[in-house]
């Protein structure tokens, strides 16, 4: 109620422990706090806060137009409601190494459990678009080193993402990842690997935990959780799945409303009012202080 009862420190420790557990952590992308509540209720291991989802929700393309303030605001809203660790997309660190350092401290204050910073040029673009560019290795090493130096909670996870696979090739991406680990990265995110064999090769090339991005309509083959676990992947994110499902339903609903002139045919597909109240825990709020919170949900709510 109001806020998650598990502290940010506890969530970060849980994330750290999960990374070394030998199992696969599943982090669906939550585009809102309400979606994060459902991710937790259905038994996932963590919540991912996607930069692409934030951009899209703001009506913007994912080309580095969002600001640190916008990203932190959404991340804090999501981290507030869930006991799960939340990993957030911090793009390129929002500027130079000093900006990356500030980004880490602001995200810590917002209650996030970790973030990833990438080696694209600033401004960046979606990792599955063509014609990406990456900065020199030395520049990305400075970003990661600055982030690590700025971190105040040693359990805050700093993940290095490399987009070099699509730009410089697989071997160069692996070399970059090792350099980023040497700079202090706790987790490596190789973007746009092609298939299971590439994930297996990359897993063997680095000595720290590895993250897989299973995004739809992208460069990577969509691999099952069991396959990723067998490959030794430690974290899998599904950045846009929930937003795409939701927007598909929204568009279909709007077309039905426009053409039929009523939403009556859509009601069976809707989340009921009772289910929404259950998810948000209206009853818990009502019981908190009946002298102040004196509403009831009513019987037969839909």
N, C-alpha and C positions, 0 to 999 in steps of 0.2 A: 504494500500500500504506500502510495506517494513515491517512495524510492525503494530500490532493492535493499534488502537487509544485509547482503553480503558486501563487504567493503571492497573498494578498488584494489587494495593490497591483497586481499584474499583471492580476488579474481585473477590477478596477475600471477600469484603463486600457483593457482590451479592451472593456468595456461602453461606456465613453465613445466609443471609436473606432467601435464599431458604431452608436451613435446618430447619428453624422454620416456614415455610409458611404453613405447613399442607399438602402440595402436595408432589408428587414424582418427584425427579430430575433424569433425564435419561442421563447417561454419556457413550456413546459408546467409545470403545477403538480405538484411532487413532494411527496407526503404523508409520505415517509420517505427516509432516506439511500439505501436500496436502490433505490427508484424513481428517485432522482437519478442513480445510477450508470447506469441504463438510459437515461435522458434523454440523458446525455452520450454513451453508446456509440452511440446511434442518430442522432447528428449534429445535435442541436438547438443553438441558439445560447446558451441560458442556462436557468436553473432559476428557477421562481417558487415562493415559499413563501406559500401562501394562508392568510389568517386564518380564512376559513370552513372550510378543510380542517382546520386545527389545532383549531378549536372542535368540529367534527363528530367528529374522532378522539378527543377528550376526552369525547364524549357530551354536548356542550353546544350550544345554539343560537348562531348568530352574532349576538349582541346585546350585545357588549362585555363578556362575562364573563371572557374570558381576560386574563391579566396579562402585563406586560412580561416577567417572568421566564420564563413558560411559552412565550411566542412566541420569545424569544431562544434558549432552550434548543433548540427544534426547528430554528430557523434555523442555529444553530451546528453542530448535528449534520449538517445537509444540506450546509452550506458546507464542512465538513471533508473530505468525500469526493470532491468534484467540482472539476475544473479550470475549469468554466464559471462565469461570474458568476451570483450568486444575488440576486434581487430579492425583498424581503420586504414583506408587508403590515403596516404599523405602526399601523393603525386611525387614531385621532385623535391619536396621539402619546402616548396613555395619560395624558392629563390636561391641565394648563395648559401655556403655552409653555415654562416651565422643565422640565416633564416631557418635552416634545418634544425639548428640547435634550439631556437625559440619554439619551433613547431613541436618538438618533443616535450618541452616543459608545459606548453599550453595543453597538449593532449593528456599529459599526466594529470594536470589539474582538472581536466574534464572527466576523469574516471575511466579512460580507455585502458585496455590491457596491453596494447601494442599497436604498432603501425608499420606500414612498409613504405620505403622511399625508393624511387626508381632512378635509373641512369639515363633516361631520355634528356634531350635538351629541353630547356625551359623557354616558352611554354610547351608542354607535352601534348600527346594525342592518345586516343584509345589504343591500347596495346595490340589490338587485332586489326588495326588499319594499316594500309600500305604506306610506304615512304616515311617511316619513322627515322629519327636520327638519335644517336646516343652521344653522350659527352665522352671525352677522353677518360680512360680508366682512372687517372690521377685525380680528376675532378670529382668523380663519384666516390673515390676513397676519402676525399676530404669531407664530402657530405656525410658519409657514414661515421667517420671519426668525430666530426662535430656533434652528430646526434648522440653518439655514445658518451662523449665528454659531458654533454648537457644533461644527460639522464640523472635524476636524483633517486629514483626507485630502481634498484638493480634488477628487479623482477619485471620491469617494463620491457616488453620484447621489441627489439629493433630488427626488422626484416629488410633485407636488401633485395630489391627486384631488379632483374636485368632484362632488358628488351633486345639484347644483342643477337639472340638467335635469328631473328628475322632480318637483321642488318649486316652482321659480320659472320654469321654462321655458328654452328653448334660449338665447335672447339673454342672459339673466342668467347662465347657466352660462359662456358665452363671456366675458362681462365679468369674472366672477370669475377665470377662468383667466388672463386678462391681468394682473389685479392680483397673482395669485400668482407669475407670472413676474417681475413687477417686484420682488417681495419676494425673489427669488433662486432660484425653482424651476428645475431643469434640464430637467424632463420634465413633461408634463401628462397626466392620466388623467381624461377625461370619462366618468363612469359612466352607464350605461343610456341611451346614445344609441340611437335607434330603428333606423336603417337606413343604407345606404350613402350616401344623400344627406346625412344629418346628419353622418356622419363626414367627408365631403368639405367641408361647410360649416365644421365645427369646425377641420379642418386649415388652412383658409384664414384662420381667425380668430386664430391664434396663431403666434408666430415661433420657437418652440422645438419639439423633438421631441414626438411624441404617442404615447400608448399606447392600444390597443384591448383591451377585455375581451370575449373570446368564451366566455362561460359558457352552459351549456345551461339550458333552462327559464327563461330570464330575459327581460328587456325588449328586448334587442338581437337583431336578425337575425344569424344565424350566417353570417358572411362568410368566404370562402376566403382563404387566405394570398395568393394572386395578386391577388385583388380589393383586399385591404387594402394591398398593396404599390403597386398602381396608384393608390390614393387618397392615397398619401404617408404612410401610417401607419408609424411607426418601430419599434414593439414591439407584439407581440400576446401576451397571456397566455391560457392555458387552465386556469383555477384548479382546477376540480373534476373535470375529465375523467377523470384516472387514478383518483381516489378513487371516483368513481361506477362506473367499469368494475370496479374491484376489489370494491367492496361488492356489486354486482350478481352477480358470480361467487361471492362468499362466501355470499350468501343462497341462490343456486341450489344450491351445493354442500351447504350445511347441510340443505336440504330433501331432497336426494337421500340424504344420509347418514341422516337421520331415517326416511325412508320405505322405503328399500331395505335399511337395516341394514348397508351396506358402502359404501366409497368406490371400489370397483373400477371402476365405470362412469365415474368422474370422472377416472381417471388419464390418459387421452389428452389431456385439456384442461389438465393441470397443467404448470407449469414443472418440468422434470426436475431431479433432484439435480445431474447433471453440468452443466446450464446455470446453475444457481445458483452452483455452485462456480466456474465460469468467470467469471461476473459479479463475484463477490466476490474473485476472484484467489487462490484457495486455493494454487495452485502457486507463485505469487510469494511468499507467506508461507512456504511450505515451503522455498523456496530461499534465503530471507533468512539463515537461520542453522540449518543442519541439526543442529547440536549442541544447540540449544535447541528448535527447532520440528521435531519428528521424526515428525509424522503423515504419512500418505499418503491421497489421495482414493480409491484403489482402482480396480481395473478394472471396467468395466461398471456404474459408478454411474448411478443413475437419478434 
